[in-house]
Amino acid sequence: MKPLERPGLSLWAATANPPPATRPLEGERRADVVIVGAGYTGLSCAVHLADAGRETVVLEARGIGHGGSGRNLGQVNPGVWADPQTVEKHLGEARGPRFNEAFGRSFELVESLVNRFQIACGLTRSGNVYVAHSARAVRVVEERYRQLRACGFDVEFLDRPRTAALIGNDCYHAALLDKRAGNIHPLNYALGLADGAISLGASVHTASPVHRLTRNGDGWRAETGAGSVVAKRAVIATDSYSGELWPGLARTMVPIGVYAAATEPLGENLRTSFLPQRTSTFETALVPTYARMLASGRCVVGTLGYPPLWKEGPLDRWPRRQLKRLFPAAAGARFEFRWGGTIGMSDNHLPRLHEPAPGLTICCGFSGRGVTSATLAGRIVAERIGGLMKDEDCPLPVQPIRPLNFRRSRAVALELAFRAYRALSWLP
Ligand SMILES: Cc1cc2nc3c(=O)[nH]c(=O)nc-3n(C[C@H](O)[C@H](O)[C@H](O)COP(=O)(O)OP(=O)(O)OC[C@H]3O[C@@H](n4cnc5c(N)ncnc54)[C@H](O)[C@@H]3O)c2cc1C
């Protein structure tokens, strides 16, 4: 657990499906592939490796979906934070468009896995809106719309009245409606992927933190306190929850807190007046607010920065202030859940693929866009292990591990800035 992550029970943990029966690893095991981390990347990789007939063991330090995969806001947005042109600038003329196409159509992969394993995770294709919080930000939304349209994606630009009609509030100046996107119960999706992987023959061991990953002949040995797995190939799928397992890995990402809060279920009249079509939102603001209305009638809001220590006290007015601003009719609703998690920001907001030693693959740095991207990354890693995806066909370049300068200071500075911003909630 990250030092600043207050372990508040998340809405998702409180409403989770029963997890698959798993045990800590004991004794020595052999497998084709050992995967460290049971989030979307590791579990999707396990599913796709099992499809290819590989014997796979997943080792998870805590529980399935303990990291971002069990805590996120459940916005299933294809693509990444960076606009398509920025992606092309970073990845070049050949790989950039391939990346945009693969990651831009990644909702379908999530949907196919949900359907295939009959995962009860409430996946909907109810869209997502990127909302302009100011008149100046309308240009940002228009530009993103133009670029996504140029890629052939199903998006729409909404002027202020149409934005207001979709959201149920006139506070935004315009919006980009992304019809490729949707929403999900994130933890149930992770648990369902684990069930699916197990049903295909993969093993998942929880409460099995890997302390050492070392070369073993041509392969790898992953050691936990109580056991070890010897495998031909190894995968590290620990994203922003990476520790010191592989030198320098954690330092390739700036850890940024995310704070989420969920209300009690609202009355019937209220739940149909805000985000009536269950479209989720995220703002253009530097410190954006994210919002969702769930089928259960709970309103979920999120923002950047870790939750405060005294979540229930008067020092934490941020969620209520958001509710008042976005959904004044529900301003008095009680917040029943407040929780936090960590996202791992890469320097250009694109995921990273590393192969730092023979037979070891790492994919991380989803920069807060992982429901679709990490699921796709898991498949990409499996395909590379199977020899099915060559460097030139891969949407992600294989890059060396390059620790970021001043990573810790940047994380602290950002956290202080987010807190200062939230402290403005004290103002009337
Ligand atoms: C609060 C929050 C809100 C977010 N909202 C969204 C959203 O709305 N939409 C979206 O697309 N994305 C969102 N994200 C990002 C998304 O959740 C992540 O990008 C995604 O879950 C990454 O998946 P992963 O499998 O790579 O890593 P994770 O899910 O973080 O899994 C890594 C796992 O590795 C385990 N681990 C670490 N070290 C070891 C070790 N040594 N041995 C064994 N196991 C280990 C951890 O316990 C953890 O379970 C959000 C993230 C957070 C935190």
The ligand as an SDF file (V2000), in Angstrom:
LIG
                    3D

 53 58  0  0  0  0  0  0  0  0999 V2000
   -8.4560    6.0130   -7.9190 C   0  0  0  0  0  0  0  0  0  0  0  0
   -8.1640    5.6770   -9.3570 C   0  0  0  0  0  0  0  0  0  0  0  0
   -9.0630    6.0570  -10.3540 C   0  0  0  0  0  0  0  0  0  0  0  0
   -8.8330    5.6900  -11.6860 C   0  0  0  0  0  0  0  0  0  0  0  0
   -9.8210    5.9000  -12.6170 N   0  0  0  0  0  0  0  0  0  0  0  0
   -9.7110    5.3550  -13.8480 C   0  0  0  0  0  0  0  0  0  0  0  0
  -10.8160    5.3880  -14.7480 C   0  0  0  0  0  0  0  0  0  0  0  0
  -11.9050    5.8650  -14.4290 O   0  0  0  0  0  0  0  0  0  0  0  0
  -10.6330    4.8510  -15.9850 N   0  0  0  0  0  0  0  0  0  0  0  0
   -9.4510    4.2620  -16.3640 C   0  0  0  0  0  0  0  0  0  0  0  0
   -9.3470    3.7880  -17.5000 O   0  0  0  0  0  0  0  0  0  0  0  0
   -8.4160    4.1530  -15.4950 N   0  0  0  0  0  0  0  0  0  0  0  0
   -8.5140    4.6720  -14.2640 C   0  0  0  0  0  0  0  0  0  0  0  0
   -7.4940    4.5320  -13.3610 N   0  0  0  0  0  0  0  0  0  0  0  0
   -6.2460    3.8320  -13.7790 C   0  0  0  0  0  0  0  0  0  0  0  0
   -6.3990    2.3110  -13.8100 C   0  0  0  0  0  0  0  0  0  0  0  0
   -7.0670    1.8590  -12.6760 O   0  0  0  0  0  0  0  0  0  0  0  0
   -5.0030    1.6680  -13.8980 C   0  0  0  0  0  0  0  0  0  0  0  0
   -4.3140    2.2370  -14.9730 O   0  0  0  0  0  0  0  0  0  0  0  0
   -5.0710    0.1580  -14.1070 C   0  0  0  0  0  0  0  0  0  0  0  0
   -5.8640   -0.4270  -13.1190 O   0  0  0  0  0  0  0  0  0  0  0  0
   -3.6730   -0.4450  -14.1230 C   0  0  0  0  0  0  0  0  0  0  0  0
   -3.8010   -1.8390  -14.1100 O   0  0  0  0  0  0  0  0  0  0  0  0
   -2.5500   -2.7630  -13.8390 P   0  0  0  0  0  0  0  0  0  0  0  0
   -3.0200   -4.1620  -13.8860 O   0  0  0  0  0  0  0  0  0  0  0  0
   -1.4420   -2.4110  -14.7660 O   0  0  0  0  0  0  0  0  0  0  0  0
   -2.0520   -2.3530  -12.3850 O   0  0  0  0  0  0  0  0  0  0  0  0
   -2.8050   -2.4750  -10.9740 P   0  0  0  0  0  0  0  0  0  0  0  0
   -4.2470   -2.6970  -11.1160 O   0  0  0  0  0  0  0  0  0  0  0  0
   -2.3700   -1.3230  -10.1600 O   0  0  0  0  0  0  0  0  0  0  0  0
   -2.2310   -3.8180  -10.3880 O   0  0  0  0  0  0  0  0  0  0  0  0
   -0.8990   -3.9390   -9.9390 C   0  0  0  0  0  0  0  0  0  0  0  0
   -0.9010   -5.0560   -8.9080 C   0  0  0  0  0  0  0  0  0  0  0  0
    0.4410   -5.4420   -8.6460 O   0  0  0  0  0  0  0  0  0  0  0  0
    0.4810   -5.8640   -7.2900 C   0  0  0  0  0  0  0  0  0  0  0  0
    1.9000   -5.8880   -6.8840 N   0  0  0  0  0  0  0  0  0  0  0  0
    2.7570   -4.8440   -6.7640 C   0  0  0  0  0  0  0  0  0  0  0  0
    3.9770   -5.2920   -6.3890 N   0  0  0  0  0  0  0  0  0  0  0  0
    3.8910   -6.6370   -6.2650 C   0  0  0  0  0  0  0  0  0  0  0  0
    4.8160   -7.6600   -5.9030 C   0  0  0  0  0  0  0  0  0  0  0  0
    6.0970   -7.4000   -5.6090 N   0  0  0  0  0  0  0  0  0  0  0  0
    4.3900   -8.9460   -5.8720 N   0  0  0  0  0  0  0  0  0  0  0  0
    3.1080   -9.2530   -6.1930 C   0  0  0  0  0  0  0  0  0  0  0  0
    2.1970   -8.3170   -6.5510 N   0  0  0  0  0  0  0  0  0  0  0  0
    2.5680   -7.0290   -6.5900 C   0  0  0  0  0  0  0  0  0  0  0  0
   -0.3660   -4.8410   -6.5580 C   0  0  0  0  0  0  0  0  0  0  0  0
   -0.7880   -5.3130   -5.3000 O   0  0  0  0  0  0  0  0  0  0  0  0
   -1.4900   -4.6420   -7.5600 C   0  0  0  0  0  0  0  0  0  0  0  0
   -2.6190   -5.4600   -7.2750 O   0  0  0  0  0  0  0  0  0  0  0  0
   -7.6550    4.9550  -12.0320 C   0  0  0  0  0  0  0  0  0  0  0  0
   -6.7200    4.6170  -11.0330 C   0  0  0  0  0  0  0  0  0  0  0  0
   -6.9620    4.9690   -9.7070 C   0  0  0  0  0  0  0  0  0  0  0  0
   -5.9650    4.5760   -8.6710 C   0  0  0  0  0  0  0  0  0  0  0  0
  1  2  1  0
  2  3  1  0
  2 52  2  0
  3  4  2  0
  4  5  1  0
  4 50  1  0
  5  6  2  0
  6  7  1  0
  6 13  1  0
  7  8  2  0
  7  9  1  0
  9 10  1  0
 10 11  2  0
 10 12  1  0
 12 13  2  0
 13 14  1  0
 14 15  1  0
 14 50  1  0
 15 16  1  0
 16 17  1  0
 16 18  1  0
 18 19  1  0
 18 20  1  0
 20 21  1  0
 20 22  1  0
 22 23  1  0
 23 24  1  0
 24 25  2  0
 24 26  1  0
 24 27  1  0
 27 28  1  0
 28 29  2  0
 28 30  1  0
 28 31  1  0
 31 32  1  0
 32 33  1  0
 33 34  1  0
 33 48  1  0
 34 35  1  0
 35 36  1  0
 35 46  1  0
 36 37  1  0
 36 45  1  0
 37 38  2  0
 38 39  1  0
 39 40  1  0
 39 45  2  0
 40 41  1  0
 40 42  2  0
 42 43  1  0
 43 44  2  0
 44 45  1  0
 46 47  1  0
 46 48  1  0
 48 49  1  0
 50 51  2  0
 51 52  1  0
 52 53  1  0
M  END
$$$$
